[in-house]
Amino acid sequence: MTPLLPGHTIGVLGGGQLGRMLTLEARRMGYRIVSWTDSTHAGPADVADEVITDSFESAEALERFLSESDVATVEFENIPRTLLEAIESRIRLAPSAKAVGICQHREREKGFLSQHGFPGPHYSVVDSAETLAKALVSLPGEEGILKTAEFGYDGKGQLRVRQDGNADAIWSAFDTPRAVLEELVDLAGEISVLVARSHDGQTACYDPAENFHSNHILDVSIIPARHPEALLTEAREIALSIAEALGYEGIMAIEFFIDQRGRLLVNELAPRPHNSGHHTLDACQTSQFEQQLRTACGLPLGGTASNVPSVMWNLLGDIWPDGKEPDWAPILATPGAKLHLYGKNKARPGRKMGHVTFTAATADAALASAEQCRQAFGLTLLD
């Protein structure tokens, strides 16, 4: 493809913080952004050059989006597949409708991973109380996680169940037409790998991130991950192989479980920038958002090396006292700390309001700074 140089317009489907950070990187590089938010309130995407707030079902909005965009991308995966296909039939879409369609649906995603031999937790597809009963019996352990096939993120649409649970009661309460039952992995750790792949098959990986979650939401990432190099190399190789198997174009995150036996298990795929990659804005040669722009526009991939070790702390609405703005003084007084706020109008528990990147000469020093700041906000140390 002929590269799209600065001055062209990128259409972004979605209006959250990922689109906001892409917009800020695009503006730095001289590109325009049209954000289609499917919401009357643009939220973080209001920094875009233009915002379309009409429904994703609107034919008029589709024509407007297509007429004003030279290329399109997504900032979250829960976009109607029919819309993705309609856009792809008219202009370049990166990642493709096929790739997003696989990643947005747990059953399709797990089927793809299994078909290609990528390691993952034991799972069964469930569509009734009867199939759930059989799936519970097949669990390799006493517990499992029941997950909706669609529209699940940050622990939403998930239920922890026991092998001896009442399938009829569980299925009735879960209230979904299709689901996936996974084994409950005995975790030794979690990591993620960002991989970029261009239209002509160039690939690159960022340093794996070591992730810690709270209530199923990412809390802290440490980069580089503090795990054996052989395991991190294996994670990079699996991530690159997944991108190749998908024929992927864009930036993608692969989330891994590490079990107590030291095995890597693919948890989820995210066909977009990822929360665990926010450190790339401050600590890497090329941010994940510039990389998204580069892959969409057909530019060469940017360098992925880390310039410095880093720790990313997710700022959730829980630390907004009575919904009021926190006192950011402890962060602003910390050497190597960079505060990023997403411009959201209302804080609530579990809502991603911003993040902080801590950089230092070593990962341990960056983590010490992060922990000191977290304690100032009443948070406990990492386990």
C-alpha positions in Angstrom: 0.0 0.0 0.0 1.0 3.6 -0.5 1.9 5.1 3.0 -0.5 7.7 4.3 1.7 10.6 5.4 0.9 13.4 7.9 -2.1 15.4 6.8 -4.3 12.4 6.3 -7.3 11.6 8.5 -7.7 8.4 10.6 -11.1 7.3 11.6 -11.4 5.7 15.0 -14.3 3.5 16.1 -14.8 4.1 19.8 -14.5 7.1 22.2 -12.6 6.0 25.3 -9.2 6.8 26.7 -7.4 4.6 24.1 -8.8 6.8 21.4 -7.8 9.9 23.3 -4.2 8.8 23.6 -4.1 7.8 19.9 -5.5 11.2 19.0 -2.8 13.0 21.0 -0.1 11.0 19.3 -1.7 11.6 15.9 -1.8 15.4 16.5 1.9 15.4 17.5 2.7 13.7 14.1 0.4 16.0 12.0 -2.6 13.6 11.4 -6.3 14.3 11.9 -8.6 12.1 13.9 -12.4 11.5 13.4 -13.8 9.6 16.4 -17.1 7.8 16.1 -18.2 7.3 19.7 -21.8 5.8 19.4 -22.7 8.0 22.4 -24.1 11.5 22.9 -21.2 12.2 25.3 -17.9 12.0 23.6 -15.9 11.6 26.9 -12.1 11.3 26.4 -12.4 11.4 22.6 -13.4 15.0 22.7 -9.8 15.9 21.9 -10.3 14.5 18.3 -10.6 16.9 15.4 -14.1 15.7 14.8 -16.5 13.5 16.9 -19.5 11.6 15.5 -21.9 10.7 18.3 -24.6 8.9 16.3 -25.4 5.3 16.8 -23.3 2.6 15.1 -26.5 1.6 13.4 -26.8 4.9 11.6 -26.4 4.8 7.9 -25.9 8.5 7.7 -23.2 8.4 10.3 -21.4 5.6 8.4 -21.4 7.6 5.2 -20.0 10.7 7.1 -17.3 8.5 8.8 -16.3 7.0 5.4 -16.3 10.3 3.6 -14.0 12.0 6.2 -11.6 9.1 6.9 -8.7 7.9 4.8 -8.2 4.8 6.9 -9.9 3.3 9.9 -9.0 1.6 13.2 -10.6 0.6 16.4 -10.0 1.6 20.0 -12.1 -1.2 21.5 -13.3 -4.5 20.1 -17.0 -4.5 20.8 -17.9 -2.9 17.5 -20.7 -4.6 15.5 -19.0 -6.9 13.0 -21.5 -5.9 10.2 -20.2 -2.3 10.7 -16.6 -3.4 10.5 -17.3 -5.3 7.3 -19.1 -2.3 5.8 -16.2 0.0 6.5 -13.6 -2.5 5.3 -15.5 -2.8 2.0 -14.9 0.9 1.3 -11.6 1.9 3.0 -8.7 0.2 4.7 -9.4 -1.1 8.2 -6.6 -2.2 10.5 -7.0 -4.5 12.2 -9.3 -6.3 9.9 -13.0 -7.1 10.5 -12.1 -10.8 10.6 -9.4 -10.3 13.3 -11.6 -8.1 15.5 -14.5 -10.5 15.0 -12.4 -13.3 16.4 -11.0 -11.4 19.3 -14.4 -9.8 20.3 -16.0 -13.2 20.9 -14.6 -15.7 23.4 -15.9 -18.8 21.7 -14.4 -17.8 18.4 -11.2 -16.6 20.0 -10.7 -19.8 21.9 -11.6 -21.9 18.9 -9.0 -20.0 16.8 -6.3 -20.5 19.5 -7.1 -24.2 19.9 -7.3 -24.8 16.2 -3.8 -23.4 15.8 -2.3 -25.3 18.7 -1.7 -22.3 21.0 -1.6 -23.3 24.8 -4.6 -22.2 26.9 -6.7 -23.2 29.8 -9.1 -26.2 29.4 -12.5 -24.9 28.3 -15.9 -26.0 27.1 -18.6 -24.1 25.1 -21.9 -23.9 27.0 -25.3 -23.1 25.6 -27.7 -24.6 28.1 -28.0 -26.0 31.7 -27.4 -29.5 30.2 -24.2 -28.6 28.4 -23.0 -26.7 31.5 -23.6 -29.8 33.7 -21.3 -31.8 31.3 -18.7 -29.0 31.2 -18.6 -28.8 35.0 -17.9 -32.5 35.2 -15.1 -32.2 32.6 -13.2 -29.5 34.6 -9.7 -30.7 35.6 -10.1 -29.0 39.1 -12.8 -28.3 41.6 -13.6 -24.8 40.3 -14.0 -22.9 37.0 -14.8 -19.5 35.5 -18.0 -19.2 33.5 -17.7 -16.3 31.0 -20.1 -14.8 28.5 -19.2 -15.4 24.9 -19.5 -11.7 24.1 -19.0 -8.2 25.6 -16.8 -9.2 28.6 -13.9 -7.2 29.9 -12.3 -6.2 33.3 -14.1 -9.2 34.9 -17.5 -8.3 33.6 -19.6 -11.2 32.4 -17.8 -13.7 34.6 -18.8 -16.0 37.4 -16.7 -18.3 39.5 -18.4 -21.8 39.8 -17.7 -25.1 41.5 -17.6 -28.4 39.8 -20.3 -29.7 42.1 -22.5 -26.6 41.5 -26.2 -26.7 40.5 -26.0 -26.3 36.7 -29.7 -25.4 36.4 -29.5 -22.6 39.0 -26.1 -21.3 37.6 -27.3 -21.1 34.0 -30.6 -19.5 34.9 -28.8 -16.8 37.0 -26.1 -16.2 34.4 -28.7 -15.3 31.7 -26.8 -15.5 28.5 -27.4 -17.6 25.3 -23.8 -18.9 25.0 -20.8 -19.0 27.3 -17.4 -20.5 27.8 -16.5 -22.5 31.0 -12.8 -22.3 31.7 -10.7 -24.2 34.3 -9.6 -22.0 37.2 -5.9 -21.8 36.7 -3.6 -22.0 39.8 -1.7 -18.8 39.0 2.0 -18.2 39.6 1.8 -14.9 37.6 0.3 -13.0 34.7 2.1 -11.3 31.8 1.2 -9.6 28.6 3.0 -9.0 25.3 2.3 -6.2 22.8 3.0 -7.2 19.3 2.9 -5.1 16.1 2.5 -6.4 12.6 2.5 -4.3 9.4 0.6 -4.7 6.2 3.7 -6.3 4.6 4.3 -8.8 7.4 6.9 -6.9 9.5 6.6 -7.8 13.1 8.0 -6.5 16.4 7.4 -7.1 20.1 7.6 -4.9 23.2 9.1 -6.2 26.4 6.6 -8.4 28.2 4.8 -6.7 31.1 4.3 -8.4 34.5 0.7 -7.6 35.6 -1.1 -7.5 38.9 -4.9 -7.2 39.1 -7.4 -6.1 41.6 -11.1 -7.2 41.3 -10.2 -8.4 37.7 -9.0 -4.9 36.7 -5.3 -4.3 35.9 -3.7 -2.5 38.9 0.0 -2.4 38.2 2.4 -3.5 35.4 6.1 -3.9 35.8 8.3 -3.7 32.7 10.3 -5.7 31.9 8.5 -8.6 33.6 10.5 -10.3 36.4 10.4 -13.8 35.1 13.0 -16.1 33.6 14.2 -15.0 30.2 13.4 -18.3 28.6 9.7 -17.9 29.6 9.6 -14.3 28.3 11.2 -15.4 25.0 8.6 -18.1 24.7 5.8 -15.6 25.3 7.2 -13.3 22.5 7.4 -16.3 20.1 3.8 -17.3 20.9 2.6 -13.6 20.4 4.3 -13.3 17.1 2.9 -16.7 15.9 -0.6 -15.6 16.9 -0.3 -12.4 14.9 1.0 -14.4 11.9 -1.8 -16.9 12.2 -4.4 -14.1 12.3 -2.8 -12.3 9.3 -3.0 -9.4 11.8 -2.3 -5.8 10.9 -2.0 -3.4 13.8 -1.1 -3.4 17.5 -2.3 -6.3 19.6 -1.9 -7.5 23.2 -1.7 -11.1 24.2 -2.5 -11.8 27.8 -0.9 -14.9 29.4 -1.4 -16.9 32.6 1.6 -18.6 34.1 0.5 -21.6 36.2 2.3 -23.1 39.1 4.1 -25.6 36.8 5.6 -22.6 34.9 3.5 -23.1 31.8 2.3 -20.2 29.6 -1.4 -20.3 28.8 -3.0 -17.7 26.5 -5.8 -16.0 28.3 -7.1 -13.3 26.0 -6.3 -11.3 22.8 -6.9 -7.6 22.6 -7.0 -6.2 19.0 -5.9 -2.7 20.0 -3.6 -0.9 22.4 -3.8 -2.3 25.9 -3.8 -1.0 29.5 -0.5 -2.8 30.2 1.2 -0.9 27.3 0.5 2.6 28.6 4.1 2.8 29.8 5.2 2.9 26.2 4.2 6.6 26.0 7.0 7.5 28.5 9.5 4.6 28.4 9.8 3.2 24.9 11.2 4.3 21.5 7.7 4.2 20.0 4.4 4.3 22.0 1.8 1.6 21.3 -0.5 4.4 20.0 2.1 5.7 17.5 2.6 2.1 16.5 -1.2 1.8 15.9 -1.1 4.8 13.7 1.9 3.5 11.8 0.4 0.2 11.1 -2.9 1.8 10.0 -1.2 4.2 7.7 1.2 1.7 6.2 4.3 3.3 7.7 7.4 1.3 8.8 7.1 -0.1 12.3 8.7 2.0 15.0 11.3 0.7 17.4 9.9 -1.2 20.4 12.9 -1.1 22.8 12.4 0.2 26.3 14.6 3.2 27.0 14.3 2.7 30.8 12.6 0.2 33.2 9.1 1.3 34.2 6.0 0.6 36.3 2.5 1.6 35.3 -0.1 2.2 37.9 -3.8 2.3 36.9 -5.7 5.2 38.5 -9.3 3.9 39.2 -12.2 6.0 40.4 -11.8 4.3 43.8 -9.2 6.9 44.8 -11.5 9.9 44.1 -12.7 10.8 47.6 -16.5 11.4 47.4 -16.0 11.9 43.6 -13.7 14.9 44.1 -10.3 15.3 42.4 -7.5 13.7 44.4 -4.5 15.6 45.7 -1.9 14.7 43.1 1.0 16.3 45.0 2.7 12.9 46.0 2.9 11.9 42.4 4.0 15.3 41.0 6.7 15.4 43.7 8.1 12.0 42.7 11.1 12.0 40.3 10.4 9.9 37.2 6.6 9.9 37.6 4.4 10.9 34.7 0.7 11.6 35.4 -1.8 10.9 32.7 -5.5 11.8 33.2 -8.2 10.8 30.7 -10.6 13.8 31.1 -13.6 11.7 32.2 -16.3 13.7 33.8 -17.3 11.4 36.6 -15.4 9.0 38.8 -16.8 5.8 40.1 -15.2 2.6 41.6 -13.5 0.5 39.0 -13.6 3.2 36.3 -10.2 3.8 34.6 -9.6 7.5 35.2 -5.9 7.7 34.3 -2.5 6.2 34.9 0.9 7.0 36.2 4.2 5.8 34.7 7.2 5.6 37.0 10.6 5.3 35.4 14.0 4.6 37.0 17.4 3.1 36.5 16.0 -0.3 37.6 12.6 -1.9 37.7 12.9 -2.3 41.5 13.6 1.4 41.9 10.6 2.3 39.7 8.4 -0.1 41.8 9.6 1.5 45.0 8.5 4.9 43.8 5.1 3.5 42.7 4.6 1.8 46.0 5.4 5.0 47.9 2.8 6.9 45.9 0.2 4.2 46.2 0.6 4.2 50.0 0.0 7.9 50.0 -3.4 7.2 48.4 -4.2 4.5 51.0 -3.4 1.5 48.8 -1.6 -1.6 50.0 1.7 -2.9 48.7 1.6 -5.5 46.0 1.8 -9.2 47.1 
